[in-house]
Amino acid sequence: MSVHIKRVYEKWSQDDGYRVLVDRIWPRGVSKQKAHVDEWLKEVAPTTELRKWFDHDDSKWVEFQKRYRTELGSNPEIDTLRAIVKEHGVVALIYSAHSEDENQAVVLRDYLDS
């Protein structure tokens, strides 16, 4: 099984496998057709409160990871995501954040690997 991450604004590829959008809100300026998303699991994304608190502030990254992992520990949608990975084998977690290194998809991928 392979879980990787990809920004929604990058070009779609068949190598992406099953594409799961892991943002709570739909990415700005991207049509559903262009996004090539197979499934949208908005409930697995960070809560609105956590997302607004983080606000993609680099100084909050370490604490964001801790808080988000805590949320995931009691979020039943993580089991849905695990089932998707098991069923499809190759899964791309699709996100819209600007940072490739500090976003919820990174945390989700690492959480699934642990």
Helices and strands as residue ranges (DSSP letters): E 2-7, G 14-16, E 18-21, H 32-35, E 39-40, G 42-44, H 48-54, G 58-60, H 61-73, H 77-88, E 90-95, H 104-113
